[in-house]
């Protein structure tokens, strides 16, 4: 009974709104539709081109493929090494996002909830990183990573042209935002639960991992989404740090290379297939988690 | 307990601070130093040359064209993106009055508009390189040619290429700001709209007199984000354009010139001097943006 009233109330409210918008309503839909088409069409066009033959690609752009050639996808995956690049991206981002979240949340927690000399200075040091353009650091960074490669024992794993080196750089450059956002989040959490745990004899480390971290879950999820996407889509840093090891390249580098180095004898249908392969996982992940992703990406701007 | 606390704090900070100092702080500090040297390679000892790099920079036409392109983007990218995004946020939120739902399909539009944001800029660059193809195999030129018009050299015409870049940047950014502004509108208390509606406000006047002023903080944040994005443009230029910043330097930007000078010409000192200039542009813009847009903050 009450439910029906509410439903009718809602329908009425919607009707009311529509009436208020009046003649605007039709134009509204046209404007929205136009932008939706602008977003969707280039992507659908790419997917269609990925199953076209070379001749069809060089023919009229708006024609449909005579029949879908999925061998383009196979060629892109194998011969254009998209499979390898994708595996590389997954490996790098898995480690770098995990590291970013672990070290970022540890630093943020201590800076947010413990008073000690130098706290403010360290916090500002992290946050100041948000304002610097990465291009200023690019040249010296190249040599820092090169020098890290000469460190005994671990050097070969963290120098230039190694995934380890790239992972460490990703973590370092993700810390400013991660610390900034999570410190703000940790500050808002109530202290009572932690105090109770201390009374029960839990250590600081244990309180962090078993009490505070689970309580900070919503913030952690947002920043994790933010970091996964940011690191997955990174192009500039791998371009500088993985230059001479093509087998180590990440997906963005691979895709950009297929198009720039291609030239005239390029395998264009494989290029479109590679492009589709880069878009498809994002499309799937985005469809499944779109509200979480929107929240994660806009989280920083709303704070 | 006291002792354990200190050890805990130091233990938790050690790794993140070490990583951050080695990979972020140290390179930034070194960049300012290298900018005053003639360092060109790994073997040659960097020699201190004072402001010579900066003097040469003043006479470097290509670099100033890059600066000009960045400044053009700095003005137009935030302006276009924010106007378009505000317009759609207004349409999607029942005339910007925060009503949940808004027009029919508003959720669908929000999901679609936002999607380009999750794609890598490098991927978007390759995608539009194909869309902009100069002949009838290009998505945009095919209908023009079919109508008997001259095809547009989106990336090959020096007068057009920079606008193509601006178009792609706006295409990718709008959805993010639609979602951001929608969230901003949703967080404004309904009573304020209801009160304004009782006073007879609706439609565009309501938007400009009530919604926009209450949304101003969010718009300001968006403006700073987009300005920094415009100053940091790299991948779209490097991957999409001919000659990586061409044709004939018509699309080059500061970041591309930094990369080119450092990693293709190995002029490390000179590249760092460019980096220092970019740094001051970024800081200057952020300071200016915060100053200009400072208004009475409306608390609610």
Interface residues (C-beta under 8 A of the other chain):
Chain A: X13 X14 X17 X20 X21 X24 X25 X28 X29 X31 X32 X35 X36 X38 X39 X40 X41 X42 X43 X45 X46 X49 X57 X58 X59 X60 X61 X62 X103 X104 X106 X107 X109 X110 X111 X114 X116 X122 X125 X126 X129 X131 X132 X133 X134 X135 X136 X137 X138 X139 X140 X141 X142 X143 X144 X145 X148 X168 X169 X171 X172 X173 X175 X176 X179 X203 X204 X205 X208 X229 X232 X233 X234 X235 X236 X239 X240 X243 X251 X252 X253 X255 X256 X258 X259 X260 X271 X272 X275 X278 X279 X282 X283 X285 X286 X290 X293 X294 X297 X298 X301 X302
Chain B: X4 X5 X6 X8 X9 X11 X12 X13 X15 X16 X17 X19 X20 X22 X23 X24 X25 X26 X27 X28 X30 X31 X34 X84 X87 X88 X91 X92 X94 X95 X99 X101 X102 X103 X104 X105 X108 X109 X110 X111 X112 X113 X114 X115 X116 X117 X118 X119 X120 X121 X122 X123 X125 X126 X127 X128 X129 X130 X131 X133 X136 X137 X138 X139 X141 X142 X143 X146 X171 X174 X175 X176 X179 X180 X183 X184 X202 X203 X218 X221 X222 X225 X228 X231 X232 X234 X235 X238 X239 X244 X254 X255 X258 X259 X262 X263 X268 X271 X272 X275 X276 X278 X279 X282 X283 X286
